[in-house]
């Protein structure tokens, strides 16, 4: 029985997970296209700059890729300041605050999923400067495609508020938040399965509704 369960887990990890990602991301982009167009217009009209924000992140096997988000900060604001943001960050635009609160800025990542850079569920990708500090054990999270959501995203759904309350948000993120996120995602790696992914997607949606409505 245990061997059968392990074979199912490996099949899902190697083959089934990608098929789920392809199907869901294609359907999501198709069904959400009217909303994506409206959000793109709102971003474009709210402040000068591109609609999409792209940033270099570290993906599966340490390969870097360009993650896509709706731009929620003023143009080129990422060049002045930290890689992380908090609720009081003056670089965030008014419409950007709403997009971030509702997590709508993440929707373009469905394209990353369709391309194969990301998965629906998996460890959130970090910038190279953070990944450089990973221990050999922590680097095991790079065995999987990074995801739009993961256990850490649910636990730390109020991360910007948490960082906003710290005197040194960057240090707090590096020393407290990031190690705990990696711990949670190493546990995800061990528990990986179709049913667990579904439960994380359901919990993510539930948290969004509970927090914002």
URLIN-V182198 format. One record per residue. N is the residue number from 0. SS is DSSP state (A for helix, B for strand, O for the rest). PHI is phi in whole degrees, 0 to 359 (999 if undefined). Layout:
{{N:SS:PHI} {N:SS:PHI}}
This chain:
{{0:O:999} {1:A:295} {2:A:295} {3:A:296} {4:A:296} {5:A:293} {6:A:295} {7:A:297} {8:A:297} {9:A:293} {10:A:297} {11:A:296} {12:A:296} {13:A:276} {14:A:232} {15:A:299} {16:A:298} {17:A:291} {18:A:295} {19:A:298} {20:A:299} {21:A:299} {22:A:296} {23:A:290} {24:A:291} {25:A:296} {26:A:295} {27:A:296} {28:A:296} {29:A:291} {30:A:290} {31:O:267} {32:A:305} {33:A:299} {34:A:295} {35:A:298} {36:A:294} {37:A:297} {38:A:296} {39:A:298} {40:A:296} {41:A:298} {42:A:296} {43:A:295} {44:A:279} {45:A:282} {46:O:197} {47:O:297} {48:O:133} {49:O:289} {50:O:287} {51:B:259} {52:B:250} {53:B:242} {54:B:219} {55:B:287} {56:B:231} {57:B:262} {58:O:251} {59:A:301} {60:A:62} {61:A:79} {62:O:281} {63:B:278} {64:B:214} {65:B:258} {66:B:279} {67:B:248} {68:B:218} {69:B:292} {70:O:297} {71:O:243} {72:B:241} {73:O:297} {74:O:307} {75:O:65} {76:A:293} {77:A:292} {78:A:278} {79:O:234} {80:O:134} {81:O:280} {82:O:284} {83:O:260} {84:O:229} {85:O:231} {86:O:296} {87:O:264} {88:O:295} {89:O:289} {90:O:282} {91:B:278} {92:O:283} {93:A:304} {94:A:291} {95:A:296} {96:A:296} {97:A:292} {98:A:300} {99:A:292} {100:A:298} {101:O:269} {102:O:63} {103:A:286} {104:A:294} {105:A:275} {106:O:302} {107:O:300} {108:A:291} {109:A:300} {110:A:293} {111:A:299} {112:A:294} {113:A:299} {114:A:290} {115:O:100} {116:O:289} {117:B:226} {118:B:237} {119:B:297} {120:B:236} {121:O:168} {122:O:305} {123:O:300} {124:O:285} {125:O:251} {126:O:285} {127:A:306} {128:A:297} {129:A:281} {130:A:295} {131:O:301} {132:O:269} {133:O:296} {134:O:282} {135:O:306} {136:O:292} {137:A:297} {138:A:292} {139:A:297} {140:A:296} {141:A:281} {142:A:291} {143:O:253} {144:O:296} {145:B:293} {146:B:237} {147:B:286} {148:B:224} {149:O:199} {150:A:303} {151:A:293} {152:A:296} {153:A:285} {154:A:296} {155:O:255} {156:O:294} {157:O:255} {158:A:301} {159:A:296} {160:A:294} {161:A:298} {162:A:292} {163:A:295} {164:O:269} {165:O:261} {166:O:291} {167:O:230} {168:A:302} {169:A:298} {170:A:294} {171:A:297} {172:A:294} {173:A:295} {174:A:268} {175:A:244} {176:A:290} {177:A:299} {178:A:300} {179:A:289} {180:A:300} {181:A:295} {182:A:299} {183:A:296} {184:A:280} {185:A:293} {186:A:294} {187:A:300} {188:A:302} {189:A:286} {190:A:262} {191:O:311} {192:O:194} {193:A:298} {194:A:294} {195:A:291} {196:A:300} {197:A:299} {198:A:294} {199:A:290} {200:A:296} {201:A:297} {202:A:294} {203:A:297} {204:A:297} {205:A:299} {206:A:295} {207:A:297} {208:A:292} {209:A:294} {210:A:280} {211:A:250} {212:O:235}}
